[in-house]
Amino acid sequence: MGCPSTRSMNDSSLCACLSGYYDTLTSKICLACSPVCKECTDYQTCTLCFDSTQLRILYNSACICQPGYYDPIVSSPNSTNYTCQLCHHSCQRCQNGLSCSSCDSLNFRVRNVNTGLCKCIDGYYDDNVNELCLACSFDCLTCADGTSCLTCPSQRYLDTVNAPYRCLCYSSYYTNNTLC
């Protein structure tokens, strides 16, 4: 005696639901899990996720995107692409590829309300690749990169004569290591 198409014979000679299907207990046919569940107990109660192919993790019986990725189904409900998509490099978490829902303060980032992205705090700059902001030169308040200052602390002025732009001590101050 064979099993219906959504079931297979297990070691106990019982017809068990195939992976990706769940048992309704009222029918011989197993029903399909949500497309984001690899295994489930009902349509949306996942017990295993497509972690390597869809980049999902199991959290409270739901398959959610890993940190740093967003769910294309949430941003485009008619989508048939279930693979989580990469957030902007500055985001810790996001709802879509255009704005961040949270920023990682351990990476020296705060949310910019104007752009929706995570910007670097003063004293750090964005290399446009990594979530971690990199430190500016000691004399800069803000910088474009590791060596060229954009703004200076109050006891310094921006020397724009020679590139890279540096923050120099005012003439009434003297330099003591990194301090004016």
Rosetta constraint file for C-alpha pairs under 8 A:
AtomPair CA 2 CA 9 HARMONIC 7.88 0.50
AtomPair CA 3 CA 7 HARMONIC 5.67 0.50
AtomPair CA 3 CA 8 HARMONIC 5.78 0.50
AtomPair CA 3 CA 9 HARMONIC 6.71 0.50
AtomPair CA 3 CA 15 HARMONIC 5.65 0.50
AtomPair CA 4 CA 8 HARMONIC 7.53 0.50
AtomPair CA 4 CA 15 HARMONIC 7.97 0.50
AtomPair CA 4 CA 28 HARMONIC 7.12 0.50
AtomPair CA 4 CA 29 HARMONIC 6.57 0.50
AtomPair CA 5 CA 29 HARMONIC 7.78 0.50
AtomPair CA 6 CA 17 HARMONIC 5.95 0.50
AtomPair CA 6 CA 18 HARMONIC 5.79 0.50
AtomPair CA 6 CA 21 HARMONIC 7.15 0.50
AtomPair CA 6 CA 29 HARMONIC 6.22 0.50
AtomPair CA 6 CA 30 HARMONIC 5.55 0.50
AtomPair CA 6 CA 31 HARMONIC 7.72 0.50
AtomPair CA 7 CA 15 HARMONIC 5.52 0.50
AtomPair CA 7 CA 16 HARMONIC 5.15 0.50
AtomPair CA 7 CA 17 HARMONIC 4.28 0.50
AtomPair CA 7 CA 18 HARMONIC 5.13 0.50
AtomPair CA 7 CA 29 HARMONIC 7.51 0.50
AtomPair CA 7 CA 30 HARMONIC 6.91 0.50
AtomPair CA 8 CA 14 HARMONIC 7.88 0.50
AtomPair CA 8 CA 15 HARMONIC 5.12 0.50
AtomPair CA 8 CA 16 HARMONIC 5.48 0.50
AtomPair CA 8 CA 17 HARMONIC 6.43 0.50
AtomPair CA 8 CA 18 HARMONIC 6.24 0.50
AtomPair CA 9 CA 13 HARMONIC 5.53 0.50
AtomPair CA 9 CA 14 HARMONIC 5.38 0.50
AtomPair CA 9 CA 15 HARMONIC 4.55 0.50
AtomPair CA 9 CA 16 HARMONIC 6.19 0.50
AtomPair CA 10 CA 14 HARMONIC 5.53 0.50
AtomPair CA 10 CA 15 HARMONIC 6.31 0.50
AtomPair CA 10 CA 16 HARMONIC 6.23 0.50
AtomPair CA 17 CA 21 HARMONIC 5.78 0.50
AtomPair CA 17 CA 22 HARMONIC 5.99 0.50
AtomPair CA 17 CA 23 HARMONIC 6.28 0.50
AtomPair CA 17 CA 30 HARMONIC 5.87 0.50
AtomPair CA 18 CA 22 HARMONIC 7.79 0.50
AtomPair CA 18 CA 30 HARMONIC 7.98 0.50
AtomPair CA 19 CA 38 HARMONIC 6.62 0.50
AtomPair CA 19 CA 39 HARMONIC 5.65 0.50
AtomPair CA 20 CA 32 HARMONIC 5.93 0.50
AtomPair CA 20 CA 33 HARMONIC 5.34 0.50
AtomPair CA 20 CA 37 HARMONIC 6.76 0.50
AtomPair CA 20 CA 38 HARMONIC 5.10 0.50
AtomPair CA 20 CA 39 HARMONIC 4.82 0.50
AtomPair CA 20 CA 40 HARMONIC 6.88 0.50
AtomPair CA 21 CA 30 HARMONIC 5.70 0.50
AtomPair CA 21 CA 31 HARMONIC 5.24 0.50
AtomPair CA 21 CA 32 HARMONIC 4.29 0.50
AtomPair CA 21 CA 33 HARMONIC 5.15 0.50
AtomPair CA 21 CA 39 HARMONIC 6.69 0.50
AtomPair CA 21 CA 40 HARMONIC 6.88 0.50
AtomPair CA 22 CA 30 HARMONIC 5.37 0.50
AtomPair CA 22 CA 31 HARMONIC 5.45 0.50
AtomPair CA 22 CA 32 HARMONIC 6.41 0.50
AtomPair CA 22 CA 33 HARMONIC 6.48 0.50
AtomPair CA 22 CA 39 HARMONIC 7.63 0.50
AtomPair CA 22 CA 40 HARMONIC 6.05 0.50
AtomPair CA 22 CA 41 HARMONIC 5.53 0.50
AtomPair CA 22 CA 42 HARMONIC 5.87 0.50
AtomPair CA 22 CA 43 HARMONIC 7.54 0.50
AtomPair CA 23 CA 27 HARMONIC 7.84 0.50
AtomPair CA 23 CA 29 HARMONIC 7.58 0.50
AtomPair CA 23 CA 30 HARMONIC 4.97 0.50
AtomPair CA 23 CA 31 HARMONIC 6.68 0.50
AtomPair CA 23 CA 41 HARMONIC 7.33 0.50
AtomPair CA 23 CA 42 HARMONIC 7.72 0.50
AtomPair CA 24 CA 29 HARMONIC 7.94 0.50
AtomPair CA 24 CA 30 HARMONIC 6.46 0.50
AtomPair CA 24 CA 31 HARMONIC 7.12 0.50
AtomPair CA 24 CA 42 HARMONIC 7.81 0.50
AtomPair CA 31 CA 43 HARMONIC 7.77 0.50
AtomPair CA 32 CA 43 HARMONIC 6.77 0.50
AtomPair CA 33 CA 37 HARMONIC 6.02 0.50
AtomPair CA 33 CA 38 HARMONIC 7.50 0.50
AtomPair CA 33 CA 39 HARMONIC 6.83 0.50
AtomPair CA 33 CA 40 HARMONIC 5.96 0.50
AtomPair CA 33 CA 42 HARMONIC 6.51 0.50
AtomPair CA 33 CA 43 HARMONIC 4.48 0.50
AtomPair CA 33 CA 44 HARMONIC 6.76 0.50
AtomPair CA 33 CA 46 HARMONIC 7.89 0.50
AtomPair CA 34 CA 43 HARMONIC 5.21 0.50
AtomPair CA 34 CA 44 HARMONIC 5.72 0.50
AtomPair CA 35 CA 82 HARMONIC 7.22 0.50
AtomPair CA 36 CA 49 HARMONIC 6.56 0.50
AtomPair CA 36 CA 50 HARMONIC 6.67 0.50
AtomPair CA 36 CA 54 HARMONIC 7.68 0.50
AtomPair CA 36 CA 63 HARMONIC 6.28 0.50
AtomPair CA 36 CA 82 HARMONIC 6.48 0.50
AtomPair CA 37 CA 44 HARMONIC 7.60 0.50
AtomPair CA 37 CA 46 HARMONIC 5.34 0.50
AtomPair CA 37 CA 47 HARMONIC 7.39 0.50
AtomPair CA 37 CA 48 HARMONIC 6.14 0.50
AtomPair CA 37 CA 49 HARMONIC 4.93 0.50
AtomPair CA 37 CA 50 HARMONIC 6.59 0.50
AtomPair CA 37 CA 62 HARMONIC 7.91 0.50
AtomPair CA 37 CA 63 HARMONIC 6.40 0.50
AtomPair CA 38 CA 46 HARMONIC 7.42 0.50
AtomPair CA 38 CA 47 HARMONIC 7.67 0.50
AtomPair CA 38 CA 48 HARMONIC 5.27 0.50
AtomPair CA 38 CA 49 HARMONIC 4.80 0.50
AtomPair CA 38 CA 50 HARMONIC 5.57 0.50
AtomPair CA 39 CA 46 HARMONIC 5.93 0.50
AtomPair CA 39 CA 47 HARMONIC 5.48 0.50
AtomPair CA 39 CA 48 HARMONIC 4.98 0.50
AtomPair CA 39 CA 49 HARMONIC 6.87 0.50
AtomPair CA 40 CA 44 HARMONIC 7.17 0.50
AtomPair CA 40 CA 45 HARMONIC 5.51 0.50
AtomPair CA 40 CA 46 HARMONIC 4.15 0.50
AtomPair CA 40 CA 47 HARMONIC 4.98 0.50
AtomPair CA 40 CA 48 HARMONIC 6.84 0.50
AtomPair CA 41 CA 45 HARMONIC 5.70 0.50
AtomPair CA 41 CA 46 HARMONIC 6.50 0.50
AtomPair CA 41 CA 47 HARMONIC 7.04 0.50
AtomPair CA 42 CA 46 HARMONIC 7.45 0.50
AtomPair CA 44 CA 62 HARMONIC 7.05 0.50
AtomPair CA 45 CA 61 HARMONIC 5.26 0.50
AtomPair CA 45 CA 62 HARMONIC 6.18 0.50
AtomPair CA 46 CA 58 HARMONIC 7.45 0.50
AtomPair CA 46 CA 61 HARMONIC 4.92 0.50
AtomPair CA 46 CA 62 HARMONIC 5.41 0.50
AtomPair CA 46 CA 63 HARMONIC 6.58 0.50
AtomPair CA 47 CA 58 HARMONIC 7.30 0.50
AtomPair CA 47 CA 61 HARMONIC 6.09 0.50
AtomPair CA 47 CA 62 HARMONIC 7.88 0.50
AtomPair CA 48 CA 58 HARMONIC 6.60 0.50
AtomPair CA 48 CA 63 HARMONIC 7.70 0.50
AtomPair CA 49 CA 56 HARMONIC 6.12 0.50
AtomPair CA 49 CA 57 HARMONIC 6.16 0.50
AtomPair CA 49 CA 58 HARMONIC 6.14 0.50
AtomPair CA 49 CA 63 HARMONIC 5.66 0.50
AtomPair CA 50 CA 54 HARMONIC 5.30 0.50
AtomPair CA 50 CA 55 HARMONIC 6.69 0.50
AtomPair CA 50 CA 56 HARMONIC 5.93 0.50
AtomPair CA 50 CA 57 HARMONIC 7.74 0.50
AtomPair CA 51 CA 55 HARMONIC 4.63 0.50
AtomPair CA 51 CA 56 HARMONIC 4.54 0.50
AtomPair CA 51 CA 57 HARMONIC 5.90 0.50
AtomPair CA 52 CA 56 HARMONIC 7.47 0.50
AtomPair CA 53 CA 83 HARMONIC 6.88 0.50
AtomPair CA 54 CA 65 HARMONIC 7.99 0.50
AtomPair CA 54 CA 82 HARMONIC 6.37 0.50
AtomPair CA 54 CA 83 HARMONIC 3.99 0.50
AtomPair CA 54 CA 84 HARMONIC 5.67 0.50
AtomPair CA 55 CA 65 HARMONIC 6.08 0.50
AtomPair CA 55 CA 66 HARMONIC 6.06 0.50
AtomPair CA 55 CA 83 HARMONIC 6.50 0.50
AtomPair CA 55 CA 84 HARMONIC 5.75 0.50
AtomPair CA 56 CA 63 HARMONIC 5.67 0.50
AtomPair CA 56 CA 64 HARMONIC 5.26 0.50
AtomPair CA 56 CA 65 HARMONIC 4.43 0.50
AtomPair CA 56 CA 66 HARMONIC 5.41 0.50
AtomPair CA 56 CA 84 HARMONIC 7.06 0.50
AtomPair CA 57 CA 63 HARMONIC 5.40 0.50
AtomPair CA 57 CA 64 HARMONIC 5.53 0.50
AtomPair CA 57 CA 65 HARMONIC 6.21 0.50
AtomPair CA 57 CA 66 HARMONIC 5.95 0.50
AtomPair CA 58 CA 62 HARMONIC 5.57 0.50
AtomPair CA 58 CA 63 HARMONIC 4.69 0.50
AtomPair CA 58 CA 64 HARMONIC 6.41 0.50
AtomPair CA 59 CA 63 HARMONIC 6.28 0.50
AtomPair CA 59 CA 64 HARMONIC 6.68 0.50
AtomPair CA 64 CA 71 HARMONIC 7.52 0.50
AtomPair CA 65 CA 69 HARMONIC 5.76 0.50
AtomPair CA 65 CA 70 HARMONIC 5.90 0.50
AtomPair CA 65 CA 71 HARMONIC 6.08 0.50
AtomPair CA 65 CA 84 HARMONIC 5.76 0.50
AtomPair CA 66 CA 70 HARMONIC 7.84 0.50
AtomPair CA 66 CA 84 HARMONIC 7.85 0.50
AtomPair CA 67 CA 92 HARMONIC 6.54 0.50
AtomPair CA 67 CA 93 HARMONIC 5.84 0.50
AtomPair CA 68 CA 86 HARMONIC 6.17 0.50
AtomPair CA 68 CA 87 HARMONIC 5.41 0.50
AtomPair CA 68 CA 89 HARMONIC 7.98 0.50
AtomPair CA 68 CA 91 HARMONIC 6.58 0.50
AtomPair CA 68 CA 92 HARMONIC 5.36 0.50
AtomPair CA 68 CA 93 HARMONIC 5.19 0.50
AtomPair CA 68 CA 94 HARMONIC 7.14 0.50
AtomPair CA 69 CA 84 HARMONIC 5.73 0.50
AtomPair CA 69 CA 85 HARMONIC 5.17 0.50
AtomPair CA 69 CA 86 HARMONIC 4.40 0.50
AtomPair CA 69 CA 87 HARMONIC 4.98 0.50
AtomPair CA 69 CA 93 HARMONIC 6.73 0.50
AtomPair CA 69 CA 94 HARMONIC 6.89 0.50
AtomPair CA 70 CA 84 HARMONIC 5.43 0.50
AtomPair CA 70 CA 85 HARMONIC 5.28 0.50
AtomPair CA 70 CA 86 HARMONIC 6.42 0.50
AtomPair CA 70 CA 87 HARMONIC 6.21 0.50
AtomPair CA 70 CA 93 HARMONIC 7.38 0.50
AtomPair CA 70 CA 94 HARMONIC 5.80 0.50
AtomPair CA 70 CA 95 HARMONIC 5.50 0.50
AtomPair CA 70 CA 96 HARMONIC 5.79 0.50
AtomPair CA 70 CA 97 HARMONIC 7.39 0.50
AtomPair CA 71 CA 75 HARMONIC 6.87 0.50
AtomPair CA 71 CA 82 HARMONIC 7.30 0.50
AtomPair CA 71 CA 83 HARMONIC 7.35 0.50
AtomPair CA 71 CA 84 HARMONIC 4.95 0.50
AtomPair CA 71 CA 85 HARMONIC 6.48 0.50
AtomPair CA 71 CA 95 HARMONIC 7.08 0.50
AtomPair CA 71 CA 96 HARMONIC 7.43 0.50
AtomPair CA 72 CA 76 HARMONIC 5.76 0.50
AtomPair CA 72 CA 77 HARMONIC 7.60 0.50
AtomPair CA 72 CA 79 HARMONIC 6.92 0.50
AtomPair CA 72 CA 81 HARMONIC 6.73 0.50
AtomPair CA 72 CA 82 HARMONIC 6.57 0.50
AtomPair CA 72 CA 83 HARMONIC 7.29 0.50
AtomPair CA 72 CA 84 HARMONIC 6.27 0.50
AtomPair CA 72 CA 85 HARMONIC 6.66 0.50
AtomPair CA 72 CA 96 HARMONIC 7.36 0.50
AtomPair CA 73 CA 77 HARMONIC 4.70 0.50
AtomPair CA 73 CA 78 HARMONIC 7.02 0.50
AtomPair CA 73 CA 79 HARMONIC 5.78 0.50
AtomPair CA 73 CA 80 HARMONIC 7.55 0.50
AtomPair CA 73 CA 81 HARMONIC 7.27 0.50
AtomPair CA 73 CA 82 HARMONIC 6.62 0.50
AtomPair CA 74 CA 95 HARMONIC 7.46 0.50
AtomPair CA 75 CA 95 HARMONIC 6.82 0.50
AtomPair CA 75 CA 96 HARMONIC 6.08 0.50
AtomPair CA 85 CA 97 HARMONIC 7.64 0.50
AtomPair CA 86 CA 97 HARMONIC 7.06 0.50
AtomPair CA 87 CA 91 HARMONIC 6.25 0.50
AtomPair CA 87 CA 92 HARMONIC 7.98 0.50
AtomPair CA 87 CA 93 HARMONIC 7.04 0.50
AtomPair CA 87 CA 94 HARMONIC 6.03 0.50
AtomPair CA 87 CA 96 HARMONIC 6.80 0.50
AtomPair CA 87 CA 97 HARMONIC 5.05 0.50
AtomPair CA 87 CA 98 HARMONIC 7.79 0.50
AtomPair CA 87 CA 100 HARMONIC 7.73 0.50
AtomPair CA 88 CA 97 HARMONIC 5.77 0.50
AtomPair CA 88 CA 98 HARMONIC 6.87 0.50
AtomPair CA 88 CA 99 HARMONIC 7.41 0.50
AtomPair CA 88 CA 100 HARMONIC 7.58 0.50
AtomPair CA 88 CA 117 HARMONIC 7.80 0.50
AtomPair CA 89 CA 128 HARMONIC 7.22 0.50
AtomPair CA 89 CA 129 HARMONIC 6.19 0.50
AtomPair CA 89 CA 130 HARMONIC 5.87 0.50
AtomPair CA 89 CA 131 HARMONIC 5.31 0.50
AtomPair CA 90 CA 100 HARMONIC 7.84 0.50
AtomPair CA 90 CA 103 HARMONIC 7.37 0.50
AtomPair CA 90 CA 109 HARMONIC 7.79 0.50
AtomPair CA 90 CA 117 HARMONIC 6.58 0.50
AtomPair CA 90 CA 118 HARMONIC 5.26 0.50
AtomPair CA 90 CA 119 HARMONIC 7.14 0.50
AtomPair CA 90 CA 128 HARMONIC 7.95 0.50
AtomPair CA 90 CA 130 HARMONIC 7.00 0.50
AtomPair CA 90 CA 131 HARMONIC 4.70 0.50
AtomPair CA 90 CA 132 HARMONIC 7.81 0.50
AtomPair CA 91 CA 99 HARMONIC 7.77 0.50
AtomPair CA 91 CA 100 HARMONIC 5.17 0.50
AtomPair CA 91 CA 101 HARMONIC 7.47 0.50
AtomPair CA 91 CA 102 HARMONIC 6.42 0.50
AtomPair CA 91 CA 103 HARMONIC 5.43 0.50
AtomPair CA 91 CA 104 HARMONIC 7.46 0.50
AtomPair CA 91 CA 117 HARMONIC 6.69 0.50
AtomPair CA 91 CA 118 HARMONIC 5.92 0.50
AtomPair CA 91 CA 131 HARMONIC 6.83 0.50
AtomPair CA 92 CA 100 HARMONIC 7.25 0.50
AtomPair CA 92 CA 101 HARMONIC 7.73 0.50
AtomPair CA 92 CA 102 HARMONIC 5.56 0.50
AtomPair CA 92 CA 103 HARMONIC 4.88 0.50
AtomPair CA 92 CA 104 HARMONIC 5.61 0.50
AtomPair CA 92 CA 131 HARMONIC 7.68 0.50
AtomPair CA 93 CA 100 HARMONIC 5.96 0.50
AtomPair CA 93 CA 101 HARMONIC 5.51 0.50
AtomPair CA 93 CA 102 HARMONIC 5.20 0.50
AtomPair CA 93 CA 103 HARMONIC 6.96 0.50
AtomPair CA 94 CA 99 HARMONIC 6.21 0.50
AtomPair CA 94 CA 100 HARMONIC 4.33 0.50
AtomPair CA 94 CA 101 HARMONIC 4.65 0.50
AtomPair CA 94 CA 102 HARMONIC 6.76 0.50
AtomPair CA 95 CA 99 HARMONIC 7.10 0.50
AtomPair CA 95 CA 100 HARMONIC 6.86 0.50
AtomPair CA 95 CA 101 HARMONIC 6.46 0.50
AtomPair CA 96 CA 100 HARMONIC 7.65 0.50
AtomPair CA 98 CA 116 HARMONIC 7.54 0.50
AtomPair CA 98 CA 117 HARMONIC 7.61 0.50
AtomPair CA 99 CA 115 HARMONIC 7.30 0.50
AtomPair CA 99 CA 116 HARMONIC 4.62 0.50
AtomPair CA 99 CA 117 HARMONIC 5.16 0.50
AtomPair CA 100 CA 111 HARMONIC 7.44 0.50
AtomPair CA 100 CA 116 HARMONIC 5.74 0.50
AtomPair CA 100 CA 117 HARMONIC 5.15 0.50
AtomPair CA 100 CA 118 HARMONIC 6.66 0.50
AtomPair CA 101 CA 116 HARMONIC 7.95 0.50
AtomPair CA 102 CA 111 HARMONIC 7.08 0.50
AtomPair CA 102 CA 118 HARMONIC 7.81 0.50
AtomPair CA 103 CA 109 HARMONIC 5.86 0.50
AtomPair CA 103 CA 110 HARMONIC 5.72 0.50
AtomPair CA 103 CA 111 HARMONIC 6.10 0.50
AtomPair CA 103 CA 118 HARMONIC 5.74 0.50
AtomPair CA 104 CA 108 HARMONIC 6.88 0.50
AtomPair CA 104 CA 109 HARMONIC 5.74 0.50
AtomPair CA 104 CA 110 HARMONIC 7.29 0.50
AtomPair CA 105 CA 109 HARMONIC 5.04 0.50
AtomPair CA 105 CA 110 HARMONIC 6.51 0.50
AtomPair CA 107 CA 131 HARMONIC 6.56 0.50
AtomPair CA 107 CA 132 HARMONIC 4.43 0.50
AtomPair CA 107 CA 133 HARMONIC 5.82 0.50
AtomPair CA 108 CA 120 HARMONIC 5.76 0.50
AtomPair CA 108 CA 121 HARMONIC 5.74 0.50
AtomPair CA 108 CA 124 HARMONIC 7.31 0.50
AtomPair CA 108 CA 132 HARMONIC 6.87 0.50
AtomPair CA 108 CA 133 HARMONIC 5.85 0.50
AtomPair CA 109 CA 118 HARMONIC 5.67 0.50
AtomPair CA 109 CA 119 HARMONIC 5.36 0.50
AtomPair CA 109 CA 120 HARMONIC 4.57 0.50
AtomPair CA 109 CA 121 HARMONIC 5.72 0.50
AtomPair CA 109 CA 132 HARMONIC 7.88 0.50
AtomPair CA 109 CA 133 HARMONIC 7.08 0.50
AtomPair CA 110 CA 118 HARMONIC 5.24 0.50
AtomPair CA 110 CA 119 HARMONIC 5.54 0.50
AtomPair CA 110 CA 120 HARMONIC 6.46 0.50
AtomPair CA 110 CA 121 HARMONIC 6.60 0.50
AtomPair CA 111 CA 116 HARMONIC 6.48 0.50
AtomPair CA 111 CA 117 HARMONIC 5.82 0.50
AtomPair CA 111 CA 118 HARMONIC 4.28 0.50
AtomPair CA 111 CA 119 HARMONIC 6.07 0.50
AtomPair CA 112 CA 116 HARMONIC 5.45 0.50
AtomPair CA 112 CA 117 HARMONIC 5.60 0.50
AtomPair CA 112 CA 118 HARMONIC 5.65 0.50
AtomPair CA 112 CA 119 HARMONIC 5.93 0.50
AtomPair CA 113 CA 117 HARMONIC 7.64 0.50
AtomPair CA 119 CA 126 HARMONIC 7.48 0.50
AtomPair CA 120 CA 124 HARMONIC 5.72 0.50
AtomPair CA 120 CA 125 HARMONIC 5.72 0.50
AtomPair CA 120 CA 126 HARMONIC 6.30 0.50
AtomPair CA 120 CA 133 HARMONIC 5.93 0.50
AtomPair CA 121 CA 125 HARMONIC 7.76 0.50
AtomPair CA 122 CA 141 HARMONIC 5.88 0.50
AtomPair CA 122 CA 142 HARMONIC 5.31 0.50
AtomPair CA 123 CA 135 HARMONIC 6.02 0.50
AtomPair CA 123 CA 136 HARMONIC 5.30 0.50
AtomPair CA 123 CA 137 HARMONIC 7.87 0.50
AtomPair CA 123 CA 140 HARMONIC 6.58 0.50
AtomPair CA 123 CA 141 HARMONIC 5.15 0.50
AtomPair CA 123 CA 142 HARMONIC 5.15 0.50
AtomPair CA 123 CA 143 HARMONIC 7.17 0.50
AtomPair CA 124 CA 133 HARMONIC 5.72 0.50
AtomPair CA 124 CA 134 HARMONIC 5.23 0.50
AtomPair CA 124 CA 135 HARMONIC 4.36 0.50
AtomPair CA 124 CA 136 HARMONIC 5.04 0.50
AtomPair CA 124 CA 142 HARMONIC 6.59 0.50
AtomPair CA 124 CA 143 HARMONIC 7.00 0.50
AtomPair CA 125 CA 133 HARMONIC 5.46 0.50
AtomPair CA 125 CA 134 HARMONIC 5.38 0.50
AtomPair CA 125 CA 135 HARMONIC 6.40 0.50
AtomPair CA 125 CA 136 HARMONIC 6.40 0.50
AtomPair CA 125 CA 142 HARMONIC 7.32 0.50
AtomPair CA 125 CA 143 HARMONIC 6.12 0.50
AtomPair CA 125 CA 144 HARMONIC 6.31 0.50
AtomPair CA 125 CA 145 HARMONIC 6.00 0.50
AtomPair CA 125 CA 146 HARMONIC 7.40 0.50
AtomPair CA 126 CA 130 HARMONIC 7.60 0.50
AtomPair CA 126 CA 132 HARMONIC 7.78 0.50
AtomPair CA 126 CA 133 HARMONIC 5.22 0.50
AtomPair CA 126 CA 134 HARMONIC 6.58 0.50
AtomPair CA 126 CA 144 HARMONIC 7.97 0.50
AtomPair CA 126 CA 145 HARMONIC 7.58 0.50
AtomPair CA 127 CA 133 HARMONIC 7.15 0.50
AtomPair CA 127 CA 134 HARMONIC 7.31 0.50
AtomPair CA 127 CA 145 HARMONIC 7.29 0.50
AtomPair CA 134 CA 146 HARMONIC 7.43 0.50
AtomPair CA 135 CA 146 HARMONIC 6.58 0.50
AtomPair CA 136 CA 140 HARMONIC 6.25 0.50
AtomPair CA 136 CA 141 HARMONIC 7.77 0.50
AtomPair CA 136 CA 142 HARMONIC 6.90 0.50
AtomPair CA 136 CA 143 HARMONIC 5.89 0.50
AtomPair CA 136 CA 145 HARMONIC 6.66 0.50
AtomPair CA 136 CA 146 HARMONIC 4.71 0.50
AtomPair CA 136 CA 147 HARMONIC 6.72 0.50
AtomPair CA 136 CA 149 HARMONIC 7.73 0.50
AtomPair CA 137 CA 143 HARMONIC 7.88 0.50
AtomPair CA 137 CA 146 HARMONIC 5.64 0.50
AtomPair CA 137 CA 147 HARMONIC 5.67 0.50
AtomPair CA 137 CA 148 HARMONIC 7.86 0.50
AtomPair CA 137 CA 149 HARMONIC 7.70 0.50
AtomPair CA 138 CA 178 HARMONIC 6.66 0.50
AtomPair CA 139 CA 149 HARMONIC 7.89 0.50
AtomPair CA 139 CA 152 HARMONIC 7.00 0.50
AtomPair CA 139 CA 153 HARMONIC 7.60 0.50
AtomPair CA 139 CA 156 HARMONIC 7.95 0.50
AtomPair CA 139 CA 166 HARMONIC 7.20 0.50
AtomPair CA 139 CA 167 HARMONIC 5.53 0.50
AtomPair CA 139 CA 168 HARMONIC 7.46 0.50
AtomPair CA 139 CA 178 HARMONIC 7.05 0.50
AtomPair CA 140 CA 149 HARMONIC 5.20 0.50
AtomPair CA 140 CA 150 HARMONIC 7.24 0.50
AtomPair CA 140 CA 151 HARMONIC 6.26 0.50
AtomPair CA 140 CA 152 HARMONIC 5.06 0.50
AtomPair CA 140 CA 153 HARMONIC 6.82 0.50
AtomPair CA 140 CA 166 HARMONIC 7.20 0.50
AtomPair CA 140 CA 167 HARMONIC 5.99 0.50
AtomPair CA 141 CA 149 HARMONIC 7.37 0.50
AtomPair CA 141 CA 150 HARMONIC 7.55 0.50
AtomPair CA 141 CA 151 HARMONIC 5.41 0.50
AtomPair CA 141 CA 152 HARMONIC 4.63 0.50
AtomPair CA 141 CA 153 HARMONIC 5.38 0.50
AtomPair CA 142 CA 149 HARMONIC 6.04 0.50
AtomPair CA 142 CA 150 HARMONIC 5.42 0.50
AtomPair CA 142 CA 151 HARMONIC 5.19 0.50
AtomPair CA 142 CA 152 HARMONIC 6.84 0.50
AtomPair CA 143 CA 147 HARMONIC 7.39 0.50
AtomPair CA 143 CA 148 HARMONIC 5.71 0.50
AtomPair CA 143 CA 149 HARMONIC 4.14 0.50
AtomPair CA 143 CA 150 HARMONIC 4.71 0.50
AtomPair CA 143 CA 151 HARMONIC 6.83 0.50
AtomPair CA 144 CA 148 HARMONIC 5.77 0.50
AtomPair CA 144 CA 149 HARMONIC 6.25 0.50
AtomPair CA 144 CA 150 HARMONIC 6.30 0.50
AtomPair CA 145 CA 149 HARMONIC 7.56 0.50
AtomPair CA 147 CA 164 HARMONIC 6.36 0.50
AtomPair CA 147 CA 165 HARMONIC 7.66 0.50
AtomPair CA 147 CA 166 HARMONIC 7.64 0.50
AtomPair CA 148 CA 163 HARMONIC 7.33 0.50
AtomPair CA 148 CA 164 HARMONIC 4.70 0.50
AtomPair CA 148 CA 165 HARMONIC 4.85 0.50
AtomPair CA 148 CA 166 HARMONIC 6.20 0.50
AtomPair CA 149 CA 158 HARMONIC 7.38 0.50
AtomPair CA 149 CA 164 HARMONIC 7.46 0.50
AtomPair CA 149 CA 165 HARMONIC 5.34 0.50
AtomPair CA 149 CA 166 HARMONIC 5.44 0.50
AtomPair CA 149 CA 167 HARMONIC 6.67 0.50
AtomPair CA 150 CA 158 HARMONIC 7.56 0.50
AtomPair CA 150 CA 165 HARMONIC 7.42 0.50
AtomPair CA 151 CA 158 HARMONIC 6.62 0.50
AtomPair CA 151 CA 167 HARMONIC 7.66 0.50
AtomPair CA 152 CA 156 HARMONIC 5.77 0.50
AtomPair CA 152 CA 157 HARMONIC 6.00 0.50
AtomPair CA 152 CA 158 HARMONIC 6.23 0.50
AtomPair CA 152 CA 167 HARMONIC 5.68 0.50
AtomPair CA 153 CA 157 HARMONIC 7.71 0.50
AtomPair CA 155 CA 169 HARMONIC 6.30 0.50
AtomPair CA 155 CA 170 HARMONIC 6.51 0.50
AtomPair CA 155 CA 173 HARMONIC 7.75 0.50
AtomPair CA 155 CA 180 HARMONIC 6.61 0.50
AtomPair CA 156 CA 167 HARMONIC 5.59 0.50
AtomPair CA 156 CA 168 HARMONIC 5.20 0.50
AtomPair CA 156 CA 169 HARMONIC 4.52 0.50
AtomPair CA 156 CA 170 HARMONIC 5.61 0.50
AtomPair CA 156 CA 180 HARMONIC 7.53 0.50
AtomPair CA 157 CA 167 HARMONIC 5.25 0.50
AtomPair CA 157 CA 168 HARMONIC 5.49 0.50
AtomPair CA 157 CA 169 HARMONIC 6.52 0.50
AtomPair CA 157 CA 170 HARMONIC 6.49 0.50
AtomPair CA 158 CA 165 HARMONIC 6.70 0.50
AtomPair CA 158 CA 166 HARMONIC 5.83 0.50
AtomPair CA 158 CA 167 HARMONIC 4.58 0.50
AtomPair CA 158 CA 168 HARMONIC 6.48 0.50
AtomPair CA 159 CA 165 HARMONIC 5.65 0.50
AtomPair CA 159 CA 166 HARMONIC 5.44 0.50
AtomPair CA 159 CA 167 HARMONIC 6.02 0.50
AtomPair CA 159 CA 168 HARMONIC 6.63 0.50
AtomPair CA 160 CA 164 HARMONIC 7.96 0.50
AtomPair CA 160 CA 165 HARMONIC 5.22 0.50
AtomPair CA 160 CA 166 HARMONIC 7.33 0.50
AtomPair CA 161 CA 165 HARMONIC 7.44 0.50
AtomPair CA 169 CA 173 HARMONIC 5.90 0.50
AtomPair CA 169 CA 174 HARMONIC 6.68 0.50
AtomPair CA 169 CA 175 HARMONIC 6.77 0.50
AtomPair CA 169 CA 180 HARMONIC 5.72 0.50
AtomPair CA 170 CA 174 HARMONIC 7.87 0.50
AtomPair CA 173 CA 180 HARMONIC 5.63 0.50
AtomPair CA 174 CA 180 HARMONIC 5.40 0.50
AtomPair CA 175 CA 179 HARMONIC 5.82 0.50
AtomPair CA 175 CA 180 HARMONIC 4.61 0.50
AtomPair CA 176 CA 180 HARMONIC 6.00 0.50
